Amino acid sequence: MTIWFQILDTAGAALVFIGAAICLLGVIGMLRLPDVLSRSHAATKPQTLGMLLVLAGVALRLRSGMDLATLALIGFFQLMTGPVAAHLVARSAYRTGQIDHGELLFDELDEQLTEEN
Protein backbone atom coordinates (compact mmCIF):
# COMPACT_ATOMS: atom_id res chain seq x y z
CA MET A 1 0.00 0.00 0.00
CA THR A 2 1.41 3.39 -0.97
CA ILE A 3 1.51 6.49 1.14
CA TRP A 4 -1.32 8.06 -0.93
CA PHE A 5 -3.69 5.24 -0.09
CA GLN A 6 -2.84 5.66 3.58
CA ILE A 7 -3.53 9.38 3.34
CA LEU A 8 -6.87 8.72 1.61
CA ASP A 9 -7.81 6.13 4.23
CA THR A 10 -6.94 8.53 7.06
CA ALA A 11 -8.89 11.37 5.43
CA GLY A 12 -11.83 9.01 4.91
CA ALA A 13 -11.77 7.93 8.55
CA ALA A 14 -11.64 11.59 9.64
CA LEU A 15 -14.63 12.46 7.43
CA VAL A 16 -16.63 9.51 8.78
CA PHE A 17 -15.84 10.57 12.35
CA ILE A 18 -16.74 14.23 11.73
CA GLY A 19 -19.94 13.24 9.93
CA ALA A 20 -20.97 10.92 12.74
CA ALA A 21 -20.28 13.66 15.30
CA ILE A 22 -22.45 16.12 13.36
CA CYS A 23 -25.24 13.53 13.16
CA LEU A 24 -24.95 13.02 16.91
CA LEU A 25 -25.31 16.77 17.47
CA GLY A 26 -28.46 16.72 15.32
CA VAL A 27 -29.93 13.91 17.40
CA ILE A 28 -29.13 15.76 20.62
CA GLY A 29 -30.82 18.84 19.15
CA MET A 30 -33.91 16.82 18.30
CA LEU A 31 -34.12 15.61 21.89
CA ARG A 32 -33.43 18.94 23.56
CA LEU A 33 -35.21 21.53 21.43
CA PRO A 34 -38.67 22.61 22.60
CA ASP A 35 -40.95 22.82 19.56
CA VAL A 36 -41.70 21.09 16.28
CA LEU A 37 -40.09 23.71 14.03
CA SER A 38 -36.81 23.68 15.94
CA ARG A 39 -36.76 19.91 15.98
CA SER A 40 -37.40 19.67 12.25
CA HIS A 41 -34.49 22.04 11.69
CA ALA A 42 -32.26 19.85 13.86
CA ALA A 43 -33.53 16.77 12.04
CA THR A 44 -32.59 17.94 8.55
CA LYS A 45 -29.63 20.30 8.46
CA PRO A 46 -27.04 18.48 10.59
CA GLN A 47 -28.28 15.05 9.57
CA THR A 48 -27.93 15.84 5.87
CA LEU A 49 -24.47 17.39 6.25
CA GLY A 50 -23.29 14.58 8.52
CA MET A 51 -24.57 11.92 6.18
CA LEU A 52 -22.83 13.55 3.21
CA LEU A 53 -19.56 13.67 5.14
CA VAL A 54 -19.92 10.00 6.07
CA LEU A 55 -20.58 9.14 2.42
CA ALA A 56 -17.53 11.14 1.34
CA GLY A 57 -15.40 9.30 3.89
CA VAL A 58 -16.67 5.93 2.73
CA ALA A 59 -16.06 6.95 -0.89
CA LEU A 60 -12.42 7.76 -0.06
CA ARG A 61 -12.05 4.30 1.43
CA LEU A 62 -13.83 2.20 -1.22
CA ARG A 63 -12.62 3.88 -4.45
CA SER A 64 -14.39 1.57 -6.93
CA GLY A 65 -16.72 2.82 -9.64
CA MET A 66 -19.82 0.87 -8.67
CA ASP A 67 -19.42 1.78 -5.00
CA LEU A 68 -19.01 5.47 -5.82
CA ALA A 69 -22.11 5.41 -8.03
CA THR A 70 -24.11 3.79 -5.24
CA LEU A 71 -22.87 6.36 -2.72
CA ALA A 72 -23.74 9.18 -5.13
CA LEU A 73 -27.28 7.84 -5.47
CA ILE A 74 -27.63 7.58 -1.70
CA GLY A 75 -26.48 11.19 -1.31
CA PHE A 76 -28.80 12.40 -4.07
CA PHE A 77 -31.89 10.73 -2.63
CA GLN A 78 -31.04 11.93 0.88
CA LEU A 79 -30.77 15.50 -0.39
CA MET A 80 -34.11 15.17 -2.17
CA THR A 81 -36.16 13.46 0.55
CA GLY A 82 -34.87 14.80 3.90
CA PRO A 83 -35.78 18.49 3.55
CA VAL A 84 -39.09 17.70 1.85
CA ALA A 85 -40.11 15.38 4.69
CA ALA A 86 -39.17 18.00 7.29
CA HIS A 87 -41.16 20.64 5.40
CA LEU A 88 -44.23 18.40 5.32
CA VAL A 89 -43.95 17.64 9.04
CA ALA A 90 -43.63 21.36 9.86
CA ARG A 91 -46.56 22.27 7.63
CA SER A 92 -48.69 19.53 9.17
CA ALA A 93 -47.81 20.75 12.66
CA TYR A 94 -48.77 24.28 11.63
CA ARG A 95 -52.13 23.20 10.20
CA THR A 96 -53.01 21.15 13.28
CA GLY A 97 -52.25 24.05 15.62
CA GLN A 98 -49.16 22.66 17.32
CA ILE A 99 -47.13 25.80 16.53
CA ASP A 100 -46.91 28.76 18.94
CA HIS A 101 -47.72 31.65 16.61
CA GLY A 102 -46.23 34.17 19.06
CA GLU A 103 -42.73 32.85 18.44
CA LEU A 104 -42.91 33.13 14.64
CA LEU A 105 -41.15 36.11 13.08
CA PHE A 106 -43.05 35.82 9.82
CA ASP A 107 -46.30 33.97 9.25
CA GLU A 108 -46.83 33.96 5.50
CA LEU A 109 -48.76 30.69 5.60
CA ASP A 110 -51.53 32.28 7.68
CA GLU A 111 -52.24 34.74 4.87
CA GLN A 112 -52.42 31.90 2.36
CA LEU A 113 -54.73 29.81 4.54
CA THR A 114 -57.14 32.69 5.19
CA GLU A 115 -57.34 33.45 1.44
CA GLU A 116 -58.38 29.85 0.72
CA ASN A 117 -61.39 30.00 3.07
Phi and psi restraints in degrees (value plus and minus 20) as a CYANA .aco file:
   2 THR   PHI    -104.2   -64.2
   2 THR   PSI     151.2   191.2
   3 ILE   PHI     -85.4   -45.4
   3 ILE   PSI     -51.7   -11.7
   4 TRP   PHI     -87.6   -47.6
   4 TRP   PSI     -57.8   -17.8
   5 PHE   PHI     -86.8   -46.8
   5 PHE   PSI     -56.5   -16.5
   6 GLN   PHI     -86.6   -46.6
   6 GLN   PSI     -58.4   -18.4
   7 ILE   PHI     -85.3   -45.3
   7 ILE   PSI     -63.6   -23.6
   8 LEU   PHI     -83.9   -43.9
   8 LEU   PSI     -60.5   -20.5
   9 ASP   PHI     -84.3   -44.3
   9 ASP   PSI     -61.4   -21.4
  10 THR   PHI     -86.2   -46.2
  10 THR   PSI     -63.5   -23.5
  11 ALA   PHI     -83.6   -43.6
  11 ALA   PSI     -60.0   -20.0
  12 GLY   PHI     -82.7   -42.7
  12 GLY   PSI     -62.8   -22.8
  13 ALA   PHI     -84.6   -44.6
  13 ALA   PSI     -58.6   -18.6
  14 ALA   PHI     -84.8   -44.8
  14 ALA   PSI     -62.2   -22.2
  15 LEU   PHI     -85.4   -45.4
  15 LEU   PSI     -59.3   -19.3
  16 VAL   PHI     -83.2   -43.2
  16 VAL   PSI     -63.4   -23.4
  17 PHE   PHI     -84.3   -44.3
  17 PHE   PSI     -65.5   -25.5
  18 ILE   PHI     -84.8   -44.8
  18 ILE   PSI     -61.9   -21.9
  19 GLY   PHI     -83.2   -43.2
  19 GLY   PSI     -61.5   -21.5
  20 ALA   PHI     -86.3   -46.3
  20 ALA   PSI     -57.0   -17.0
  21 ALA   PHI     -85.6   -45.6
  21 ALA   PSI     -60.4   -20.4
  22 ILE   PHI     -85.9   -45.9
  22 ILE   PSI     -60.8   -20.8
  23 CYS   PHI     -81.7   -41.7
  23 CYS   PSI     -59.3   -19.3
  24 LEU   PHI     -82.9   -42.9
  24 LEU   PSI     -61.3   -21.3
  25 LEU   PHI     -83.1   -43.1
  25 LEU   PSI     -56.9   -16.9
  26 GLY   PHI     -84.1   -44.1
  26 GLY   PSI     -60.7   -20.7
  27 VAL   PHI     -86.2   -46.2
  27 VAL   PSI     -62.2   -22.2
  28 ILE   PHI     -81.7   -41.7
  28 ILE   PSI     -60.1   -20.1
  29 GLY   PHI     -82.8   -42.8
  29 GLY   PSI     -59.3   -19.3
  30 MET   PHI     -84.3   -44.3
  30 MET   PSI     -53.9   -13.9
  31 LEU   PHI     -99.0   -59.0
  31 LEU   PSI     -51.3   -11.3
  32 ARG   PHI    -117.7   -77.7
  32 ARG   PSI     -43.3    -3.3
  33 LEU   PHI     -94.7   -54.7
  33 LEU   PSI     130.2   170.2
  34 PRO   PHI    -103.8   -63.8
  34 PRO   PSI     -51.6   -11.6
  35 ASP   PHI    -146.1  -106.1
  35 ASP   PSI     153.0   193.0
  36 VAL   PHI     -84.5   -44.5
  36 VAL   PSI     -62.1   -22.1
  37 LEU   PHI     -85.5   -45.5
  37 LEU   PSI     -61.7   -21.7
  38 SER   PHI     -86.1   -46.1
  38 SER   PSI     -59.4   -19.4
  39 ARG   PHI     -87.7   -47.7
  39 ARG   PSI     -57.8   -17.8
  40 SER   PHI     -88.0   -48.0
  40 SER   PSI     -52.1   -12.1
  41 HIS   PHI     -84.8   -44.8
  41 HIS   PSI     -64.7   -24.7
  42 ALA   PHI     -89.1   -49.1
  42 ALA   PSI     -43.7    -3.7
  43 ALA   PHI     -98.2   -58.2
  43 ALA   PSI     -47.4    -7.4
  44 THR   PHI    -122.8   -82.8
  44 THR   PSI     -71.8   -31.8
  45 LYS   PHI     -83.2   -43.2
  45 LYS   PSI     -78.9   -38.9
  46 PRO   PHI     -88.4   -48.4
  46 PRO   PSI     -52.5   -12.5
  47 GLN   PHI     -86.2   -46.2
  47 GLN   PSI     -60.8   -20.8
  48 THR   PHI     -87.4   -47.4
  48 THR   PSI     -66.7   -26.7
  49 LEU   PHI     -83.1   -43.1
  49 LEU   PSI     -64.5   -24.5
  50 GLY   PHI     -82.8   -42.8
  50 GLY   PSI     -60.5   -20.5
  51 MET   PHI     -86.4   -46.4
  51 MET   PSI     -58.9   -18.9
  52 LEU   PHI     -85.9   -45.9
  52 LEU   PSI     -57.1   -17.1
  53 LEU   PHI     -86.8   -46.8
  53 LEU   PSI     -59.5   -19.5
  54 VAL   PHI     -83.2   -43.2
  54 VAL   PSI     -63.7   -23.7
  55 LEU   PHI     -83.1   -43.1
  55 LEU   PSI     -59.2   -19.2
  56 ALA   PHI     -84.7   -44.7
  56 ALA   PSI     -60.1   -20.1
  57 GLY   PHI     -85.1   -45.1
  57 GLY   PSI     -60.7   -20.7
  58 VAL   PHI     -86.9   -46.9
  58 VAL   PSI     -57.3   -17.3
  59 ALA   PHI     -84.3   -44.3
  59 ALA   PSI     -57.4   -17.4
  60 LEU   PHI     -86.3   -46.3
  60 LEU   PSI     -47.1    -7.1
  61 ARG   PHI    -104.6   -64.6
  61 ARG   PSI     -60.1   -20.1
  62 LEU   PHI     -99.9   -59.9
  62 LEU   PSI     -71.9   -31.9
  63 ARG   PHI      45.1    85.1
  63 ARG   PSI      -7.4    32.6
  64 SER   PHI    -122.7   -82.7
  64 SER   PSI     135.9   175.9
  65 GLY   PHI     -82.0   -42.0
  65 GLY   PSI     -66.4   -26.4
  66 MET   PHI     -86.2   -46.2
  66 MET   PSI     -59.7   -19.7
  67 ASP   PHI     -85.0   -45.0
  67 ASP   PSI     -62.0   -22.0
  68 LEU   PHI     -85.3   -45.3
  68 LEU   PSI     -58.0   -18.0
  69 ALA   PHI     -85.3   -45.3
  69 ALA   PSI     -60.6   -20.6
  70 THR   PHI     -84.7   -44.7
  70 THR   PSI     -62.9   -22.9
  71 LEU   PHI     -85.1   -45.1
  71 LEU   PSI     -57.4   -17.4
  72 ALA   PHI     -84.3   -44.3
  72 ALA   PSI     -60.5   -20.5
  73 LEU   PHI     -85.1   -45.1
  73 LEU   PSI     -60.1   -20.1
  74 ILE   PHI     -81.5   -41.5
  74 ILE   PSI     -66.6   -26.6
  75 GLY   PHI     -82.1   -42.1
  75 GLY   PSI     -61.9   -21.9
  76 PHE   PHI     -82.4   -42.4
  76 PHE   PSI     -68.3   -28.3
  77 PHE   PHI     -88.7   -48.7
  77 PHE   PSI     -51.9   -11.9
  78 GLN   PHI     -86.6   -46.6
  78 GLN   PSI     -61.2   -21.2
  79 LEU   PHI     -87.0   -47.0
  79 LEU   PSI     -49.1    -9.1
  80 MET   PHI    -102.8   -62.8
  80 MET   PSI     -55.8   -15.8
  81 THR   PHI    -115.8   -75.8
  81 THR   PSI     -53.2   -13.2
  82 GLY   PHI     -81.8   -41.8
  82 GLY   PSI     -75.7   -35.7
  83 PRO   PHI     -84.8   -44.8
  83 PRO   PSI     -54.5   -14.5
  84 VAL   PHI     -85.8   -45.8
  84 VAL   PSI     -62.6   -22.6
  85 ALA   PHI     -83.5   -43.5
  85 ALA   PSI     -61.9   -21.9
  86 ALA   PHI     -85.1   -45.1
  86 ALA   PSI     -57.9   -17.9
  87 HIS   PHI     -83.4   -43.4
  87 HIS   PSI     -63.3   -23.3
  88 LEU   PHI     -86.6   -46.6
  88 LEU   PSI     -57.3   -17.3
  89 VAL   PHI     -85.6   -45.6
  89 VAL   PSI     -63.8   -23.8
  90 ALA   PHI     -85.8   -45.8
  90 ALA   PSI     -60.5   -20.5
  91 ARG   PHI     -87.2   -47.2
  91 ARG   PSI     -58.9   -18.9
  92 SER   PHI     -84.5   -44.5
  92 SER   PSI     -61.2   -21.2
  93 ALA   PHI     -84.3   -44.3
  93 ALA   PSI     -57.2   -17.2
  94 TYR   PHI     -85.4   -45.4
  94 TYR   PSI     -65.7   -25.7
  95 ARG   PHI     -89.2   -49.2
  95 ARG   PSI     -46.8    -6.8
  96 THR   PHI    -111.2   -71.2
  96 THR   PSI     -17.3    22.7
  97 GLY   PHI      60.8   100.8
  97 GLY   PSI       3.2    43.2
  98 GLN   PHI    -113.1   -73.1
  98 GLN   PSI     -11.4    28.6
  99 ILE   PHI    -125.4   -85.4
  99 ILE   PSI     115.3   155.3
 100 ASP   PHI    -102.2   -62.2
 100 ASP   PSI      87.2   127.2
 101 HIS   PHI     -87.9   -47.9
 101 HIS   PSI     -39.2     0.8
 102 GLY   PHI     -89.5   -49.5
 102 GLY   PSI     -44.0    -4.0
 103 GLU   PHI    -110.7   -70.7
 103 GLU   PSI     -26.3    13.7
 104 LEU   PHI    -100.6   -60.6
 104 LEU   PSI     114.2   154.2
 105 LEU   PHI     -97.5   -57.5
 105 LEU   PSI     -63.4   -23.4
 106 PHE   PHI    -147.7  -107.7
 106 PHE   PSI     119.5   159.5
 107 ASP   PHI    -149.2  -109.2
 107 ASP   PSI      51.5    91.5
 108 GLU   PHI     -94.2   -54.2
 108 GLU   PSI     -44.3    -4.3
 109 LEU   PHI     -90.4   -50.4
 109 LEU   PSI     -50.4   -10.4
 110 ASP   PHI     -82.5   -42.5
 110 ASP   PSI     -59.7   -19.7
 111 GLU   PHI     -83.3   -43.3
 111 GLU   PSI     -60.9   -20.9
 112 GLN   PHI     -88.1   -48.1
 112 GLN   PSI     -58.4   -18.4
 113 LEU   PHI     -91.5   -51.5
 113 LEU   PSI     -55.4   -15.4
 114 THR   PHI     -94.1   -54.1
 114 THR   PSI     -47.0    -7.0
 115 GLU   PHI     -90.9   -50.9
 115 GLU   PSI     -51.0   -11.0
 116 GLU   PHI     -89.1   -49.1
 116 GLU   PSI     -53.3   -13.3
